[in-house]
Amino acid sequence: MNDDHADVIIVGGGHNGLVAAALLARAGRRVLVLEANDTFGGAVASQRVFRGVDASLSRFSYLVSVLPQELIDDLGLDLELRSRSVASYTPVSGGGILAERPEAEATARSFATVTGGEDEYAAWRRFHRTVAEFARVVSPTLLGPLPRAADLRAGVGDELWTALTQRPLGELIEAEFADDTVRGIILTDALIGIFTNANDPTLRQNRCFVYHVIGNGTGEWKVPVGGMGALAAALEQAAGAAGAELRSGARVERIETGDSGATVVLADGSRLSAAYLLANCAPSVLAELTGARSEPPEGSQTKINLVVRRLPKLRSGLDPAVGFAGTLHLGQGYQRLAEAYAEADAGRIPDPLPCEIYCHTLTDPSILGPELLEQGCHTLTVFGLHTPARLFVDDPDGARKQVLQAALHSLSEVLAEPLEDCLLTDADGRPCIEVMTPLDVEAAVNMPGGHIFHGDLNWPWLPDDAVVSTPAERWGVATAHPRILLCGSGSVRGGAVSGLGGHSAAMALLELTGPATPPPTYS
Ligand SMILES: Cc1cc2nc3c(=O)[nH]c(=O)nc-3n(C[C@H](O)[C@H](O)[C@H](O)COP(=O)(O)OP(=O)(O)OC[C@H]3O[C@@H](n4cnc5c(N)ncnc54)[C@H](O)[C@@H]3O)c2cc1C
């Protein structure tokens, strides 16, 4: 079946596909990446979205945490990840909770004012110390074969392990914190991109939380200087320099499998074969391409990109250059998150919409052209929760307008002036607002259902009773076919901008085909 063109074909040139391409090409494999879109990076991308507006927006993903610095160094990526001066700000009537980075007096003061005492801040610090212990144990395992749960549990300790991985996260939050606002700040990390609630017995929320707190042992979310496109460009450069062939505008329409490899059929009917295929597309896309049955996942977020002439003033009086520098939590109290979940579950777009907002340009102005910089313009990123794809199916345009209104409603509750007064207009006189529902994300980057992780997240480890006998299983990239490996967000620990899906796929493939070991035949 192999036409000797490539040893490995990678379906999809998202950031994980590029990581795998770079690692495999560097190890001497002939690699061909086939990307449907005209550009590489998938949901890791920058784009000038508004006509005549020189702002290169991180159109989909926007912050980086889970990508190991060791992998960045190993690939020699020209990438700077910059810390934000503020972790988060959560306005509540008459004030707000400010979490500085590093936390100092203003943080303690804001907790005391909002929560009415010292206890909640003490609990906050205790909680973060505990979570950091967990991160310190799990994080170093991310670039190796999947560890066993028991080994991690031994390092983490039984009590913490049980609280974070065996019981719904809501129980831990409710036990540790009394204040609704503080509880909500913690919970949001468990809800990013997924449709669930604090006490979901499937522990979906716990898995999402774990990904949000383990990155590089600290869980800090950093700003990619130059925008997300800078990461995609650095990876494209690394893969190309290592000798991988990268083809854009090459949508794979079908995959045929055989004992000695796989053949892909492109839209123009051309056929390409290789001994191994890596699927950077989502598992449900892979299933469709191979003719297997699968239920596509459902995304649950709305991304709104904006450019403003100036940052709007905050009702609390806090300097907007501080309030917008970190993650600004809106409508994300613990109780409100539960209500919003129930509203969406009943078929309504939650209004006001729980969302988080941040301003990239306060930390990294380089994504603006000189004219916009001079005018004092800024970009704003809104990530709305609890907006499952099903809410947009019947009337995509009407529901898109509705979700924007719900997000603006949330904002108006904390702003001292109308956002409309601050919006920049594009060359056609239209306000610089782009709203992307899960359906829009699906249309743009073929993430099924617009699910930002290609499907439910898994724990980044192996259950103790899991039987693993192949490199693909050890690295969490196995599929139903031994010659096809997952290479993206849908692999066992591929979630988020992490490169881990691509790294794991490359390591498994090198183990399978390394010089000392001839490629095995499983069929
Ligand atoms: C709106 C949004 C915000 C997010 N925010 C963050 C964030 O701030 N931080 C973070 O860590 N994560 C974030 N995420 C999640 C993160 O972006 C993804 O988990 C990650 O980018 C997935 O990378 P990937 O390479 O596995 O897949 P993708 O980025 O989905 O790339 C897959 C590639 O495969 C291509 N493809 C699919 N089907 C075919 C086919 N048939 N033929 C050829 N090519 C195909 C696609 O075009 C795409 O380029 C966000 C995601 C979204 C959508």
Ligand as a Chemical Component Dictionary entry (heavy atoms), coordinates in Angstrom:
data_LIG
# 
_chem_comp.id                   LIG 
_chem_comp.type                 NON-POLYMER 
_chem_comp.pdbx_formal_charge   0 
_chem_comp.three_letter_code    LIG 
# 
loop_
_chem_comp_atom.comp_id 
_chem_comp_atom.atom_id 
_chem_comp_atom.alt_atom_id 
_chem_comp_atom.type_symbol 
_chem_comp_atom.charge 
_chem_comp_atom.model_Cartn_x 
_chem_comp_atom.model_Cartn_y 
_chem_comp_atom.model_Cartn_z 
_chem_comp_atom.pdbx_ordinal 
LIG C1  C1  C 0 -12.597 29.404 20.786 1  
LIG C2  C2  C 0 -11.526 28.561 21.397 2  
LIG C3  C3  C 0 -10.790 29.047 22.460 3  
LIG C4  C4  C 0 -9.815  28.263 23.049 4  
LIG N1  N1  N 0 -9.022  28.795 24.022 5  
LIG C5  C5  C 0 -7.963  28.101 24.470 6  
LIG C6  C6  C 0 -6.963  28.731 25.255 7  
LIG O1  O1  O 0 -6.998  29.936 25.486 8  
LIG N2  N2  N 0 -5.945  27.961 25.707 9  
LIG C7  C7  C 0 -5.840  26.618 25.442 10 
LIG O2  O2  O 0 -4.921  25.963 25.922 11 
LIG N3  N3  N 0 -6.760  26.013 24.642 12 
LIG C8  C8  C 0 -7.782  26.729 24.119 13 
LIG N4  N4  N 0 -8.647  26.151 23.237 14 
LIG C9  C9  C 0 -8.466  24.723 22.908 15 
LIG C10 C10 C 0 -7.300  24.503 21.971 16 
LIG O3  O3  O 0 -7.268  25.527 21.014 17 
LIG C11 C11 C 0 -7.417  23.147 21.274 18 
LIG O4  O4  O 0 -7.581  22.133 22.239 19 
LIG C12 C12 C 0 -6.182  22.864 20.440 20 
LIG O5  O5  O 0 -5.902  23.953 19.577 21 
LIG C13 C13 C 0 -6.356  21.611 19.624 22 
LIG O6  O6  O 0 -5.229  21.466 18.799 23 
LIG P1  P1  P 0 -5.111  20.268 17.772 24 
LIG O7  O7  O 0 -3.865  20.485 16.987 25 
LIG O8  O8  O 0 -5.233  18.990 18.494 26 
LIG O9  O9  O 0 -6.399  20.374 16.855 27 
LIG P2  P2  P 0 -6.989  21.536 15.941 28 
LIG O10 O10 O 0 -6.527  22.855 16.376 29 
LIG O11 O11 O 0 -8.449  21.265 15.895 30 
LIG O12 O12 O 0 -6.357  21.249 14.524 31 
LIG C14 C14 C 0 -6.792  20.170 13.728 32 
LIG C15 C15 C 0 -6.515  20.515 12.290 33 
LIG O13 O13 O 0 -6.981  19.440 11.480 34 
LIG C16 C16 C 0 -7.535  19.986 10.305 35 
LIG N5  N5  N 0 -8.437  18.990 9.726  36 
LIG C17 C17 C 0 -9.576  18.502 10.271 37 
LIG N6  N6  N 0 -10.155 17.612 9.449  38 
LIG C18 C18 C 0 -9.337  17.521 8.357  39 
LIG C19 C19 C 0 -9.390  16.769 7.159  40 
LIG N7  N7  N 0 -10.409 15.945 6.886  41 
LIG N8  N8  N 0 -8.374  16.914 6.252  42 
LIG C20 C20 C 0 -7.331  17.754 6.515  43 
LIG N9  N9  N 0 -7.261  18.511 7.618  44 
LIG C21 C21 C 0 -8.247  18.387 8.544  45 
LIG C22 C22 C 0 -8.245  21.234 10.783 46 
LIG O14 O14 O 0 -8.481  22.149 9.723  47 
LIG C23 C23 C 0 -7.259  21.754 11.816 48 
LIG O15 O15 O 0 -6.331  22.658 11.256 49 
LIG C24 C24 C 0 -9.591  26.931 22.591 50 
LIG C25 C25 C 0 -10.301 26.465 21.495 51 
LIG C26 C26 C 0 -11.258 27.262 20.889 52 
LIG C27 C27 C 0 -12.003 26.746 19.709 53 
# 
loop_
_chem_comp_bond.comp_id 
_chem_comp_bond.atom_id_1 
_chem_comp_bond.atom_id_2 
_chem_comp_bond.value_order 
_chem_comp_bond.pdbx_ordinal 
LIG C1  C2  SING 1  
LIG C2  C3  SING 2  
LIG C2  C26 DOUB 3  
LIG C3  C4  DOUB 4  
LIG C4  N1  SING 5  
LIG C4  C24 SING 6  
LIG N1  C5  DOUB 7  
LIG C5  C6  SING 8  
LIG C5  C8  SING 9  
LIG C6  O1  DOUB 10 
LIG C6  N2  SING 11 
LIG N2  C7  SING 12 
LIG C7  O2  DOUB 13 
LIG C7  N3  SING 14 
LIG N3  C8  DOUB 15 
LIG C8  N4  SING 16 
LIG N4  C9  SING 17 
LIG N4  C24 SING 18 
LIG C9  C10 SING 19 
LIG C10 O3  SING 20 
LIG C10 C11 SING 21 
LIG C11 O4  SING 22 
LIG C11 C12 SING 23 
LIG C12 O5  SING 24 
LIG C12 C13 SING 25 
LIG C13 O6  SING 26 
LIG O6  P1  SING 27 
LIG P1  O7  DOUB 28 
LIG P1  O8  SING 29 
LIG P1  O9  SING 30 
LIG O9  P2  SING 31 
LIG P2  O10 DOUB 32 
LIG P2  O11 SING 33 
LIG P2  O12 SING 34 
LIG O12 C14 SING 35 
LIG C14 C15 SING 36 
LIG C15 O13 SING 37 
LIG C15 C23 SING 38 
LIG O13 C16 SING 39 
LIG C16 N5  SING 40 
LIG C16 C22 SING 41 
LIG N5  C17 SING 42 
LIG N5  C21 SING 43 
LIG C17 N6  DOUB 44 
LIG N6  C18 SING 45 
LIG C18 C19 SING 46 
LIG C18 C21 DOUB 47 
LIG C19 N7  SING 48 
LIG C19 N8  DOUB 49 
LIG N8  C20 SING 50 
LIG C20 N9  DOUB 51 
LIG N9  C21 SING 52 
LIG C22 O14 SING 53 
LIG C22 C23 SING 54 
LIG C23 O15 SING 55 
LIG C24 C25 DOUB 56 
LIG C25 C26 SING 57 
LIG C26 C27 SING 58 
# 
